[in-house]
């Protein structure tokens, strides 16, 4: 292999490597995107759960305030309200964590996009170098 062939080979290898890196970044972006969808599903479930608990609390509160509700039933409803509030706080914590995770995945996606741009720039540069090498080789022969 002469010097020109070796240089061409090295340039082709650089293009291939950076093309593979682009593929890896694309896979990573898809993975992060799918994780975002999973976290959004969790947030939707959290919102549904909190909505149901809110209805339960409203109904229990109305029962406690009803003059016809016995004291023992009122104590039961107050306990149910307290438990629902605790569950709602737990749901809220889960939803907050999912929102934090989404932010992290979004930042990772942006980092991968930046890497893809860098890899594409390197590929363009190496292809330009290949064109120059080809032109120099043609002129030299």
Rosetta blueprint (number, residue, H / E / L):
1 X L
2 X L
3 X H
4 X H
5 X H
6 X H
7 X H
8 X H
9 X H
10 X H
11 X H
12 X H
13 X H
14 X H
15 X H
16 X H
17 X H
18 X H
19 X H
20 X H
21 X H
22 X H
23 X H
24 X H
25 X H
26 X H
27 X H
28 X H
29 X H
30 X H
31 X H
32 X H
33 X H
34 X H
35 X H
36 X H
37 X H
38 X H
39 X H
40 X H
41 X H
42 X H
43 X H
44 X H
45 X H
46 X H
47 X H
48 X H
49 X H
50 X H
51 X H
52 X H
53 X H
54 X H
55 X H
56 X H
57 X H
58 X H
59 X H
60 X H
61 X H
62 X H
63 X H
64 X H
65 X H
66 X L
67 X L
68 X L
69 X L
70 X L
71 X H
72 X H
73 X H
74 X H
75 X H
76 X H
77 X H
78 X H
79 X H
80 X H
81 X H
82 X H
83 X H
84 X H
85 X H
86 X H
87 X H
88 X H
89 X H
90 X H
91 X H
92 X H
93 X H
94 X H
95 X H
96 X H
97 X H
98 X H
99 X H
100 X H
101 X H
102 X H
103 X H
104 X H
105 X H
106 X H
107 X H
108 X H
109 X H
110 X H
111 X H
112 X H
113 X H
114 X H
115 X H
116 X H
117 X H
118 X H
119 X H
120 X H
121 X H
122 X H
123 X H
124 X H
125 X H
126 X H
127 X H
128 X H
129 X H
130 X H
131 X H
132 X H
133 X H
134 X H
135 X H
136 X H
137 X H
138 X H
139 X H
140 X H
141 X L
